[in-house]
Amino acid sequence: MNSTNIAYEVGNQTSVIPSRIYCNLITGLSDLLNEFVEQDIANKLIALYEKIDALPYAGGRKEKLVILSTTKGGYRKLKNTHTVESLLEDVGLTEWLRKYSHKPNLKELDKLVMVVQLATRLWIHCFTGMRDMEVRSLPYVCLGKIESKGKQITVIRGLTSKLTRMGAINTMWVTNDIVQVAVDVAQTIGRYFAAYHGVQIEEGLMSLFPQKGSPGKILSTVDFKVNTSPFDKVLVRLLNIIPNITIEESDLKELERFQSFTPEFRKKFKVGSTWPLHTHQLRRSLAVYTARSNKVAIGAMTAQFKHLGLVMQEYYRRGSVWAVDLLASPVQNEYISGIRGLVELVEINERLKQFDDFEERVLNQTGPLAGGAGSVFKRIKREGGSIILEEDREYTKQAFVDGRTAFKESPIGWCTKREACDKIKITNDTQCIGCENSVFTPKDERKLLNHIEYLKTAKSGYSTGSMFEKHYALQIDKTEKTLAKIRGVNQ
């Protein structure tokens, strides 16, 4: 028990973001992105380089950029008429730079653009729970819609290598229309980079988050590289822009309630310092706060976070019962509305997936079934009866969408319980065998075999006749009997 506790110690797990800082972070990111759109910053950036191209200088664009980039205090000019300060003023970028304490030159301009590009990435993290490399590698055109029962569901299409063992594969994440602003801003920054190099964007070959590149080095869209550079300095600049994310004692008190048995977190988080944000915290916080809302089934979260099974998802949302319920908060604004929309869409998508699994493994199953609920379905079929769920597929599908019926994957089979399971422990999946809600099908043979191997390995670690050895022998016997049933033995 001690070794298990050490392995899963919360102190080693990514911290959840306190609710006040979490909401202020989302508000600050929204303000920055909306300002970029409302002030038409992207087109002003593009206009800047059109003006640079038109400057009367024989050296060409590259030489013009060198002169403008090295101008200090406006002393070096092009043809004694243009400085970078005058150009920035002409296109209307000076006020934007000064608002965030940046000097009016091209180097400072790019620093601020990089801050906005990072804000778009964090926004997508907030409303998808994607991992860092999954967001970084998104294509220029990634936002789409899927239709389910007349409803349009917003999704982000990209790549993941999570648990694939075969490199990156295509996948999608359910999200909400609220991410549109981040995708739009990221795309316009890509257009700015293309204008800087004087190339045309080919959308199918462009990353959503490209690196700007050096003058003259990029001749076409394919020359852009994905921005994989460390963003620590950019993150510091971004966090300095966002108000009200300095740690207060109330934030630490909230974390203390959330992680009551690991007070060591106070060594890392100090009152008066800026919250030390990194992207995995956004993933963890989304898992915790959506779990706390009780509006998302654990199976839906497992699919969204690309987890192999329920155990990992339970670990991610660990402690959520002690977290603040954001959706019950008196704070009523569009950001909370966006979160609510996200969790509802995730849940609908997962329930439809449950129906597909139920149809395949139960309704269309001609082989034997086992488990508490599985035995009921099997007996009705054997006696010539009819399951209403089988007679009317549309009725059944709607029952899943409404949450009246469930069919969730368990560690070793399937479960028809609508609520979260309170029987499965991190060290004991065999509770499913004797549960009235369990279903086992012939397609679950491999999972049961793997579980038997695990139990045999655990059993071999104890002396013959010991209490633990007898316990594991009993679990092995139960699992082997279930395996025999789905194989059609002794039916």
N, C-alpha and C positions, 0 to 999 in steps of 0.2 A: 504493500500500500504506500509506503514511503517513497519507493522508487517511482511509482506511478504519479504521485503528487508532485515530485520534482520535475518529471518529464512534462507535465502539463501545468506548471506553475504560471499563474497569471502574470507575475512580474516579468516573465520572459516573452509575453505576448504583446503584440502591438496595442498601444493604448487607444481607447475610444476617446473622441474629442468631446469635452464637456459641452452640454447643450447650448449654453449662452455663446460660447466661442464658435460652435458649429453653425448656429444661425447667423451670427455676425459675419463669419467667413463667407457663407453663401450670399448674404446681402452685399458684402463688399465686392465679391467677384461679379455679381450681377450689375452693380453700379458701374464698374470699370468697363465691362463688355458693352452695356447699353450706351454708355458715353461714347465709346469708339464708333458705334453704329450711328447714333444721333448726330454726332459732329462730323460724320462722313470722313473720318481720319484716313481710311484706306485710299479713297480717291484723291485726297490731298497729298498723300505720299506718292502716288503715281504721278500726279501733276507736278510734283517737285522734280522728278527725273525727266519729265518732258521739258521743263524749263532748263534743266541742266543741258539736255541735248541741244537746245536752241541757242545756247551761249555762243557768242562770236569768238571762237578759239580754235586754232588749227590743230591742236594736239589730239583731238578726239575725246570720246567719253571717258576712257580710262584715265587720261591725264587730267581731265577736268575734275574727276572724282578725287584724285590724289591731291590736287591743289585745295579743293574744298575741304577734304578730310583733315588736312594739316593746317588749315587756317586757324590762327589763334588771335582772338581779339579783333578780327576783321582786318588785320594789317595786309594780308595777301589777298589780292583781288584778281578776277579774270577781266582783262582789258580795262582795269581801273574803274569798273562800273558795278560789278557784282561780287557780293560776299555771300557766304552761306547764310549769314544772319538775314540779309535782305531777301534771299530766296525763300527761306522758311517763313518770313513775315508775309511775303507775297501770296503764298499758298494757304496761309492761316494755321500754321502749326506751332507758332511761337507761344501762344497762350497755353496750349495743351502741354508743351514741354515745361513751361514755368510753373504750371499748377503742381507738377510733381517734382519740382526742384531740379530740373535738368537744364543744363546750359544749351543755348541754341546752336548746336553743331551736329554733324552727321553721326558722330560716334555716340553722343548722348541720345540722339533720336533712335538709333538702333537698340540701345539699352532699353528704352521704354517700349519699343515694339516687341522685344523679347519678353518683357514682363507681361504684355497683353497675350502673347502666344502661350505663355505658361498658364495664364488665367483660363484660357480656353480648354487646355488639357485638364486642369483641376476641376473645371465645371463638368466635364464629361465623367471624370472619376466620381464626382458627387452623386450623379444621377444614373450610374450604371453599376458601380462596384468593380469596374475593370481593373486589372493589374497594370502596372506602369508600362511594361513593354507592349501590352495589348493596345493601350491608347497611343503610344508613340508610333506604332506601325500602322495606324489606320490609313486607308486610302483617301484620296481627295474627295471622292464621292462615297460616303459611307452611310448616310442616313436614308432610311427607307420606310416603307409601310407594308404590313401584312394584314390581310383581312380575315376576320374570324366572326362568323355569325352576324355579318353586317356591320361589324365594328372595325375601325381602322386602328391598328396598334403600331406605334412608332418603334422601330428597331434600329440598332447600329450594327452594321455588318463589318467584320474584320477577321483577324487571325488570332488563334490561340495555340499555345503548345502545352497548355495545362493538362497533364495526365495523358497526353496522346501517345508518347513514346515513339512518335514518328515525325517529329518536327512540327511546324506550324500547319494548322488546318483551318478551313473556312468555318466560321460560326457566327452567331449573332447574339446580341444582348437586348432584352426588352428595356425600353426607356420611355421618355415622355417628350412631348413637343417642346418642353422647356430647354432641351439641349440644342434646339435649332440655332439660337443666337450664338452659341460657342462654335458650332460648325461653320456658320456664315462668316464669323470674324476670322476663324482660322483660314478659311478659303480666301478671304480678301487679303490676308497677310501673304499668302502664297502668290496672289496676283501682284502684290507689291514687289516681292522678290523677283518675280519674272520680269516686271518692268525695270527693275534695277539692272538686270542683265540684258534687257532688250530682246527677250524671247517670248514666244507664244506658249501658253499652257496647254498641254494635252492632258485632259482630266484623267484619262485611264492610266497614265504613267506617272502621276504626281502623288506624292505623299501629302496627307493633311497637315503634317508638321515637318516641313523641310528645313534644312539649314540654308542660310542666306547665300553663303559662298563668297569667294573673293572676286573682285572685278576681272572680267575677261576669262574666268575659269569655267563658266557655265554657258554653253552654246545652244542647248536644247533642254527640254523638260527632263530627259533621262539623266542629265548630269547632276540634278539635285539629289542630295543625300538626305536620308531620314535624320532628323535632329536627335542624336543619341548622346550629345555632350552633357556633362554634369551640369545641373541647373542650380547648384547651391547658392551662388551669388545672385542669380536672377530671383530665386525664391525669397532671399532676404529683402531684395528691393520690393517685391510684390507684397510681402507681409508688412513692410513699413508703410505701404499705401493704404492697407485695409484697416479701418478704425475698430477699436473695441475688441481686439483679440489679445490684449495683454492679460496675463494670468492674474486673477483675483483670488482672494481666499475662498470665496464662495465656490469657485470652480474646483479648487482642491477638496473642499468639503463634499462636493458632488462626486468626485472621483473616489473619495474615501468611502462613501456609501456604496459605490459601485464595486470597489475593490477593497472591501473592509478588512480582509485578512492579508493584504499585501501593502502595508503603509510605506514601503520603500520607494514608491513612486515619487514621494516628496523630495527625494534626492535628485530627481531628474527635472521636476517642474517647480520653478521658483516664482513666488508672487512678485509681480512687477516686470517679469520678462515676457517677451513675445512667445506665444505658443509655438513650440518647435515642430512645425508641420512636416509630414512627409506623406506621399501618396497612399501608402498602405493603411494609414489611419482613416482615410476616407472610405476605403473598402470595409474596414472593420466597423466603422461608425454606422455605415449604411446597414450592415448586417444586424448590429445591435439595436438601432432605433426602429428598423422595420419589424424586427422580432418583438420588441417591446410594444409596438402598436397593436399586436395580435391580428393584423390584417393580412398577413402573408403566411402561407403554409410553409413548413420547413422544406418540403419537396420543391417548392417554387424557388426558394433561396438557393438550394443545392444546385438547381439547373442554372440559375443566374450567375452564381459564383464559380461554376465549373468545378464543383467538388465531386470527388469520387463516390462519396456516400454520406449518410446522415451524421456519422460520428464527427467528421471534419466540420460539417456545418454547425453542429451543436457546439463545437469548440470555438468557432468564429463568433457565434452569438452568445457565448458564455457570459453569464451575469446580467443578461438583458432584463431580467425581472426587476433588477435594482436600478435600471436606467430611467431617465426622464422619458415620459411618453410625449414625444413632440406633437403628435397628432391630436392630443387632448389638451395641448397648451393653449392659453388664452391669446398667444401671439397668432393673429390671423393676418396672413399676407400671402402674396402670390407664390412665395418660395415653398411654404408649407403646403399650399395647394398642389404645387408641382410634385412634391414628395408623395402626397396622397394619390395623385394620378398614377405615379410610377408603381406604387405597391399594388394598386388595384389591377393594373394591366399585367403585371408580373403574375399575380394570382390567377387571373383569367387564363393566361397562356399556359400555366402549369396545370390547371384543372382540365383544359382541353387535352393536354398530353396524357393526363391520368385516364381520360376516357379512351384515347387511342390504345393505351396499354391494356386497359380492361377488355376492350373489344378483341384485341389480339390474343390475350392470354386466358380469358375466361369464356367470353361469348363464342369465339370461334374455335375454342379448344375441344378437340375430340378425344384427347388422351385423359388419363386420370388426374385428379386434383387432390391436394391434401391441405391440412391446416384446418383451423376452426371454421372460418367462412368458406374455405375451399371445399370442405366436406359437405357443407350444406348445398352448395351449388352442384356438387357431384351427385348427391342423393336425389335431388329434384330431377336432374337430367336422367338418371338411371331408372327412376320410377315413371318416366314418361311425362312428367309434369312440365310446365313451361314457366320460365322466369320472365316476369314482366319486363325486366331490363333487356331481355333477349327479343321479346316480341316487338317492342317499340324502341328502335335505336335513337330516334330524335328525343323521345321522352328521357331516355337514359342520358344522352348527351347534355340535355338541359339540367338534369339532376346533378351532374358533375359541375357544370358552370355555376349553379346556384349554391353549391357546397353541401347539398343534401346527401351526396354519395362521394366516396373517396376510394382511390386505389393507388396507394403510394408504395414506392419501392422501399423495402426494408433491407438491412444488412445481408439477410440470407433468403429473402423471398419477397412477399408483397403484403400490404396491410390495408384493410378497409376502414380503419378507424379515422374519423374525421378530425379529431383533436390530436394534438401532439402526444406522442407515446411517453408514458411515464414508467415503462417497464424496462426498456433497453438501457443497459449501462455500458460504459465504455469497455468493460472487460467481459460482458456477458450478452451475446446475441442470441443464445439458445432460448431465451424467454419467448421468442417468436413461435417456437415449436408448439407449445401448449396454449397459445393465445387464441381466444375465440374470434379475433379479427384477422388472423393470418390466412394467407393463400400461398400454396406452393404448386408450381406447374412443372411439366417435364423440362421446360427451358431453364429451370432453376437448378438443374442437376449439378452443374459446375460449381455454383456458389455453395451448395451443400457439401460437395466433396472437399472444397477448400476449407470450409469450416470444420469438417471432421479432421482434416490434417492439422489444423491449428489446435484443436482440442487434444489430439494425440500427442503433439509436441509438448503442450502444457502438462499433460498427464505424466509424461516421461520424467518430468523434473521432480516428482515426489515418490517417496518410498511406497512399496506395495502394502496395501492395507490401511494407509493413512487416510485421514478424513478428506484431504484434498484429492488424493488419487481416486477415491470412491466417487467424489463429486464429479470429476471429469469423466469417469467411466460411465456414469449415469447420463451425462450430457451427450456423450458419444452414442450411447444406445438409443436415446430419443431421436437424435439426428439421423442415424442409420435407418430407423423404422420409417421416418418421413421420406427418406430417399427411396426406400423400397416401395412405398406407396405410389410415388410419382413415376416409378419405373414399371408399375403395373404388377408388382409381385404381391401375392396373397390378396388379390382383389375379389 
